[in-house]
Every structure is written in C-alpha cells, then in structure tokens.
C-alpha cells in the first residue's frame, strides 16, 4: 500500500517596525532585508518581526546605512 505524503507550506510574514511605522518586507536574511515597497529610511534601530505559522519572533536590528529612495535592499546588523 502506498500512503500519500502530505506537505506543509508555512505561512511567513516579515515586518520591520520603526517607532509606530510598520514596513512590510519581501525577504529577510541574517544581514539584509528587502523592502516590499520603496521607502527612504535614516540610519536607526528597528524591530524585525517574523511570523511563521502564527509564531512571532522579534529581533532588534540596526540599520547602519538606512535606505535611500529607489533602493529596496538594506543592510542590517544586530543592535548593540
């Protein structure tokens, strides 16, 4: 008898929170994020919020170079 394999696709969202501003992300990695939309940001600390199947994980990150308008990829590092 062959049993069908079931698969699971996780529901994942990434958001960058700066003050009361929530910025949706297209992608997040350990040293960069890609913004969903073009946004200009000054260098600052931010909260990176990842939600995977309802489980929320928050990390404080530092945006050392900010983000210029017209660029959606920005470098992040652990906040000290």
C-alpha positions as CSV (number, residue, x, y, z in Angstrom):
1,X,0.0,0.0,0.0
2,X,1.3,3.4,-0.9
3,X,0.5,6.2,1.5
4,X,0.3,9.7,0.2
5,X,2.8,12.2,1.6
6,X,1.4,15.3,2.9
7,X,3.3,18.5,2.7
8,X,3.1,21.8,4.6
9,X,3.7,25.2,3.3
10,X,4.5,27.6,6.1
11,X,2.7,31.0,6.2
12,X,5.5,33.5,6.7
13,X,5.4,37.3,7.1
14,X,8.3,39.7,7.7
15,X,7.8,43.2,9.0
16,X,10.2,46.0,10.0
17,X,8.9,48.2,12.8
18,X,10.4,51.6,13.3
19,X,8.5,53.6,16.0
20,X,4.9,53.3,15.1
21,X,5.7,52.6,11.4
22,X,5.2,49.1,10.1
23,X,7.1,48.4,6.9
24,X,6.3,45.1,5.1
25,X,9.3,43.0,3.8
26,X,9.6,40.8,0.8
27,X,12.6,38.9,2.2
28,X,14.8,38.8,5.3
29,X,18.2,37.2,5.9
30,X,20.7,37.4,8.7
31,X,22.5,40.5,7.3
32,X,19.9,42.2,5.0
33,X,16.2,42.7,4.3
34,X,14.4,43.6,1.1
35,X,11.5,46.0,1.5
36,X,8.3,45.3,-0.3
37,X,7.9,48.9,-1.4
38,X,10.4,51.7,-1.9
39,X,10.9,53.6,1.4
40,X,13.5,56.1,2.4
41,X,14.9,55.4,5.9
42,X,17.5,57.1,8.0
43,X,20.0,55.0,10.0
44,X,18.3,53.8,13.1
45,X,17.4,50.8,15.3
46,X,14.3,48.8,14.3
47,X,12.4,45.7,15.3
48,X,12.4,42.8,12.8
49,X,9.3,40.8,13.3
50,X,9.0,37.4,11.6
51,X,5.7,35.4,11.9
52,X,5.8,31.7,10.9
53,X,2.5,29.9,11.1
54,X,1.4,32.2,13.8
55,X,4.6,32.0,15.9
56,X,6.1,35.5,16.3
57,X,9.8,36.1,16.6
58,X,11.2,39.6,17.2
59,X,14.8,40.8,16.9
60,X,16.2,44.3,17.4
61,X,18.4,45.2,14.5
62,X,20.4,48.2,13.5
63,X,20.1,49.9,10.1
64,X,23.6,51.4,9.9
65,X,23.2,52.9,6.4
66,X,19.4,53.4,6.3
67,X,17.8,53.1,2.9
68,X,17.8,55.6,0.0
69,X,14.7,56.0,-2.0
70,X,14.9,53.8,-5.1
71,X,16.6,51.0,-3.2
72,X,14.7,48.2,-1.5
73,X,17.6,46.2,-0.1
74,X,19.2,47.4,3.1
75,X,21.9,46.0,5.4
76,X,21.0,45.1,9.0
77,X,23.1,44.1,11.9
78,X,22.4,43.0,15.5
79,X,21.7,46.0,17.7
80,X,24.2,46.5,20.4
